[in-house]
Amino acid sequence: MPEALAISGLDCFYDETQVLFGFEIQLEKGEVHCLFGRNGAGKTTALKAIMGLLPARVGSIRLGELDLTKLSAEEIARSGVAYVPQGRRLFGELTVAENIEIGLMARGKGKETREAVLDLFPLLRERLKQRSSTLSGGEQQMLAMARALCLEPKVLLLDEPTEGLMPSMIARIRETVSSLGERGVSTLLVEQRVDAVLPVANRVTFIENGRNVETVPVEALRADPELAKKYVGVS
């Protein structure tokens, strides 16, 4: 299967404090790849580095043949990488429709893209006139993903998408991620809840102290729950 995203030998710093050490990960086309680790391990930092929000001092981040380390965050987004940060960061006073419209305008997309995104999140069609701050946590997560998908990305970065959600909403998020994979969109998913992503993941990478220490197929994690306890602290 061809690679959608390849990170090699990545070193990143906050000021003079190094936070990623030779970080490497390969994301295949249509794959759901989960990044697991304890708080502070470097998971969110890795996503920010991919998105150009944290510069790489050493190493490469490639989207196909394109070297993302040479691009700004805006250029990376236009190249086909979308990022849904932890906390969703919606425009709370704007309606669902207005939040989606901002995503469309920022990426130069139109009605066809809007309809395709709403097809993925039919619940949002019923909430188009509703102010986004009044949505439930799960609905807000759907809206944040919908806004990111207005880019029509090749790679989607999700940071803790199931945090604080009810099981029914977690299931909907999983269904959407699976559907995106079937369309060829690759997802790099940061999570703490192993049970939330086991049904949808293809592979898992464990990260400790800014270093990726092991990558395994999800079947290995199902067969050996002690892996999660070792690297994440839960079973």
Secondary structure, DSSP 8 states (H G I E B T S, - for coil): --EEEEEEEEEEEETTEEEEEEEEEEEETT-EEEEE--TTSSHHHHHHHHTTSS-EEEEEEEETTEEGGGS-HHHHHHHTEEEE-TT----TTSBHHHHHHHHHHHHT--HHHHHHHHHH-HHHHTTTTSBGGGS-HHHHHHHHHHHHHTT--SEEEEESTTTT--HHHHHHHHHHHHHHHHTT-EEEEEES-HHHHTTT-SEEEEEETTEEEEEEEHHHHHH-THHHHHHTS--
